[in-house]
């Protein structure tokens, strides 16, 4: 861009150079300035780029192919065969035909060494004991199961994004508190130095103030490092360069949750895709019982066959009986297989019971998950109120000790402790506030909700 700037300026003269410089500065500023990242944008980016979701979507496509495959088992199949052969001698038409190495329908003997044949058949299954229908329904359930996996992956990813987003906000608030503490200790150090110059305090007070300031600066450096670490982790979650700079919109605030525990649990049992998946597993297991049970029934097929033979590869010169067709229905029975079918049915029924038990265990687990998330949210809510009160008290406590220190009726230690108490109170407040938002995100995930709400 700089090369273009000076190249064009050489033709435009001084005025053109100034105009181009302004344009270039505006362009560079636009390139460097980025809009703060919102939570909604973060969720959208993560969903678009996440490989787990991409793989789950591909699994849906695969299950749809599997479903279409089972449909073909219900339809007739058409096969064809074309053969060309040459033999080491001429067969004689007569009472003693030569046995050919390849059987050709309609021919027992022929006078040519070259023989070509075409045969085709159509087969339609009429009854398979419910095997094909059960496989079809099971594959259709497999498509639904794959779709629930996509929904589960989306909800899990959204929770990770929300937790990561609030983790960044919490780290930034901790950094703000650390910076405020550094400023307060710097101001206190200036006051202490002034008192030392006026011979109102000893050198010990100055040293104490300097040590407190140094400790605060170390805490600030660690807080800044925590912010960088949280952002790097968030970039990884969004599948961006780990060092990509960005800012987030501050949405760290308290907003009461509108649902009771009972309402939350009811919605979880209704919306959770995992429960839907568990029910699909039960339905698939029942279809597998039908698949195993189909072995007790005969299979009935209707087939049609046609064949044509000739001593020319074009099949133009015909022998006698060179065109043959037939239509037949066949029923195949398994008369005895040592209880193999019965054992398969028994095993399939056991898997149905196991699938039902898994669903009940899942419901118990979700109930506990909702309860824990709800209690954690209530605890954080109480801590917010307590921390708000503590901040007000700590601010007043610091103000009083700073005033008293000015009149030398309080010690340097009292001021340092008051500053530390205020910083801790603010840290506790932002901790409770972020814990509340994270707990609410976890509760909404436990309820099976999406974010943002549709």
N, C-alpha and C positions, 0 to 999 in steps of 0.2 A: 504493500500500500504506500509506503514511503517513496519508493521508486516512482510509482505513478504520480505521486504528489509533485515531486520535483520535475518530472518530465513534462507534465501538463503546465506547471508554473512557468517553465521556460518559454512557452508560447503565449501565455496569458499576461505576462508581465507582473509588476508588483501588486496591482489590485487583484488580479486573478489569484496570485499566491496567497493573499490574505483571505480571500473568499474560500479557496480550497482548504486552507488551514483550519478555518472555522468548521467547514464540512467534515474534515478528517477528525477533528476533536470531538464533534458530536457523534460521529460514527463509532469512534473508539469508546466513548462513554457509554453508548448504547450496548456495545459488546460486553463491557465490563459489568454493567448494571443488570441485575437479575431480579425478577419479581420474587418475593418471599414464597416459599413452598407451603401450600395449604395441606391440611390433612386429607381432604378429598382428592387433591391432585396426587398426593403420595400414594393413596390407595389405588388410583387409576393406573399410575405408572407401574406399581408393583404387580398388579394383575396382568397388565399387558406383557410384562417381561419375565414373569416367574416361570421357571422351567418345570416345576412340579405341576402347576396348572396346565401348562402346555402338554405335558405327558398325559395328564388325566383326560384332556380333551381328545388327544390322539387315541386313548383307550376307548372313548365313546365311538369313534369312527371304526375302530377294530371290532367292537361288539356289534355294531350295525352290520358290518360285513358278515359276521358270524350268524346274525339273525337272518340275513338274506340267504345264506348258505342253507339253513334249515328249511327255508321255503322251497328250495329246489328239490328237496327230498320228497315233497308232496306231489311233484309234477312228473309227467312221463319223461323217460330218458330215451334217447335215440342214438343207436350205435351203428357203425358201418364197417365193412371190411372188404378190401380188394386184394386179390392174390394173383400172382403170376408164377408159373412153374414149368420146368422142362425136365423130362425123364429120359432115362438111358435107352429106351426102346419104345416100340409101338405096341400099345395094348390092342388086343384082338376082341372084336365084338363077337361073342359066341357063348357057348355054355360054360366055358372055363375062363372067367375074367381074371386079369392080373390084379393083385392087391396093390393099390397105390400108396405111396408114403404119406400122402395128404388126402384126407377124405374130401370129396367134392360132392355136395348135395345133388342128387339126381343122376349121377354118373357112376356106373359100375365098371364100364370099359369104354375105351375110346381108341381111335385110330391115329391120332396125332400125338407127337411128343410134346407139344406145347399146349398148356391148359391155363386159362385165366378164369377167375371167378369173382363175382360180386355178391355180397350178402349184406343185408341190413335188418335191423330189428328195433321195435319200439316196445318198451316195457313200462307199464303203469301199475304202481302198487295200489291195491284196493283196500287192504286191511293189514296193518302191522301190529295189531294188539295195542294200539295207542302209542307206539314208540315214536313215530314221526311227529305226531301232534304234541306229545310231551316235550320232545326236543325243541320244537318250534316255540312253545310257550316259555320254556326255560331260557332260550336265547333271547326272547323278547324281554324277559325279566332281567337278563344280563345287560341289555341296553339301559334299562332304568337304573340298574345298580351302578353302571359306569357314570351315569349322569349325577347320581348322588355323591359319587367320589369327587366329581368336579366341584360340587357345591361345598362339600366338606373342606376341600383344599382351599377354596376361596375364603371361607370363613376363618380358617386357621391363619391364612396369610394376612387377612385384614386385621386380625388380633395382633399379629406380630408388628404390623405397621403402626397400629395405634399405640402399642406399648413402646415401640421405638421412638415414636414422635413425642410422647409425653416424657420419655427418658431424656430426650434432648432438652425439652423445656425445663425439666427439673434441674439438669446440669447447668443450664444457663442461669436459672434463678440462684443456684448455689454460688455461681461465679459473681452474680450481682451482689449477693450478701458478702462475699469475700472482699470485693472491691470496696464496698461501703465500710467494712471493718478496717481495711487498710487506710482509707481516708480519715476515719475517726482516730486511728492511732497516730497518723501523721499530724493531725491537728493537735492531738494531746501532746505529742512530742514537742511541737512548737511552743505550746503553753508551758510545758515543763522546762524547756530551755530558757524561756523568758524569765520564769521564776528563779531558775538557777543563776542567771545573770544578775538578777536582783537580790541574789543571796537569800531567797526565801525557802529553797529546797536544796537538798544535798545532791551530789553527783550520782548517788545511788538511784535517785528518782529518774534522772536522765537515762542512765543505763537500763533501768527497768523498762522505760518507755521505748527505747531502741530495740531491746530484745522482743518486746511484744509486737512491735512493728515488723521486725524480721520474721517472726513466726506467722504473722498475718500474711505477709507477702508469699511465704512458702505455701500457705493454704490457698492463696489466690492462684499461684502457679499450678497447683494440683487440680483446682477447680477448672482452670482453663484446659488442662490436659484431659480432664474427664469430658468436657464439651467436645473436644476434637475426637476423642475415642467414640463417643456416642454418635457423632455425625459420620464417622468412618463406617461404623457398623450399619447405620441407616443407609448409607450409599451402597453398601454390599447387599442389603435387603432389596433395594430398588434396582440392583444390577447395573450400577453406574461405577465410574472410576472412583476408587476409594478416597481420593484426594479432591473430588469435585466440591468446590465451595458452594454453600447455599445457606440461606436463612429460613427459618420457619415462622409462621404466623403464631403469635402468642394466644392460645385459646385455653390456657391453664386457668380455669375458673370453676366455681362451685355452682352446680345446678341440681336441684333435688331430683331424685329418680322417681318417676310417676307411678311405679308399679309396686305392689306388695309382694312378699315372698310367694304367696299362693298363686298370684297372677303370673309371676315370673316362671314358676314351676309348670303351671298349666301351659304356658306358651312354649316352654322348652319341650315338653312331651308332644306338643303338636307340630313344632317346626323343625326340630333337630333332624338333619339329613341322616345322621347315624342310625336313628331309630327306623327311618324309612328303609335304610339299607339292611338293617337287621330283619325287618319283615320280609324284604325281598329274598334274603337268604333262606328264610323259612319256606317261602313259596317255591323257590328253586329246589329245595330239598324234597318237597312234596312231589314236584314234577319228576324228580329222579326216582322216587318210589314207583311212579307210573312207568318210567322207562324200564326199571328192573322187572316190574310185574308183567310187562309185555311178553316176556319169555314164556309165560304160561299159555299164550294164545298162538294159533297158527298165523302164518303170513300168507296172504293171498295176492297173487299178481296176475295181471292180464298182459299178454305179450303177443305181438304180431311179427312174423318173420317173412322175408322174401329173399330168394337167391336166384342167380343167373350164372350160367357157365358157358364157355366157348373155347375153341382152340385158337382164337385171335384175341389179342390184348384189348381190341376195341369192343369185344363182346358182340360182334355183328353176326358171325357165322354160328348158327345154333345147332346144338345136338338135340336129340330127342330128350325130353324131360329137362330142358335147360332152364325153364322158368318154374319156380316152385314157390308157393306162399302158404302160410299157415297162421292160424289164430288159435291161441290156447290160453286157458286159465289154469293156474297151478296153486295148490295149497301145500305149504310145508309145515310139518309138525315136528316138535321135539318130543319124542316119546319118553326118553329117560336120560337125565344128565347127572344122576347121583345127587340131586337136591341143589345143584348149582344155582338155579333161578331163585329157589326159596331162600338160600343164604344171601343172595344179592338184595332181595326184598327186605330181609331182616336188617341187613347193614344199612340200607337206605332209610328205614324207619328210625333207626338209632340216630342217624344224622339229623333227622327232623327234630327229634327231642333235644339234641345238642344245640341246634339252631335256636329253638325256643328258649332254652336255658340261657344262651348267650344274649338274647334280647332282654330277658328279665334282669340279667346282671348289668347290662348296659343302662337300663332304666334306673336301677339302683345307683349306678355310678353317676349318671346325669343328675339325679336328685341330690346327691351329695355335693356334686360340683356346683349346682345352683345355690345350694345352702351356704357353702363356703364362700363363694363369691359375694353373696348378699350380705353375709356377716362381715366380711372384710370391708365392704363398701360402707356399712353402718359404722364400723370402727373408725375408718378414715374420716367419715362425716363428723363424728364426735371429736376427733382429734383436731379437725379444722376449727371448730368453735373454741376449743381449749387453747389452741395456738394463737388465734386472733386475740383472745384476752391476754395471753402471756406477752404478745408483742406490745400491746398498749401499756401494760405494766412495766415491761423492760425499758421502753422508751421514756416513760416518766421517771423510772429509777435512774437511768443514765443522765437525764436532764438535771435531776436533783444533785447527783454526786458531782457533775461537772460544775454546777454553781457553787457547791460547797467547797470544791477543790480550789476554785478561784479565790475564795475567802479563807483558804487554808484551814477549813474545819473538817475536811475529808482528806484521805491519803491517796497517793497515786495508785495504790493497790485497789482501792475502792472503785476508782474510775475504770481501771483495766478490767476488773471483774464485771462491772456494769456493761462495758462494751461487749465483753464475751457473752454475757447473758443475753443481750439484745441480738447478737449474731446467731446464737443458738435458737432463740425464740423464732427468728425469721426462718432459719433453716428448718425447724420443726413444722412451721406453717406450710412452707412449700413442699416439704416431704409429705405431709398429710394431704395437701391439695393434689399432688401428683398421684399419690396412692389411691385417692378417691376416684380420679379419672381412669386410672388403670384398672381398678377393681370394677368400675362400671363397664369398661370395655370387656373385661373378662366375664362379667355377668351377662352382658348382651350376647357374647359368644356362646355362653352356656345355654342361653335361651334360644339359640339358633337364629339370631337376628343378623342382618347384613348391615353394613355401614357404607355410605349414608343410607338412612332409612328411605325406602321407596314409598 
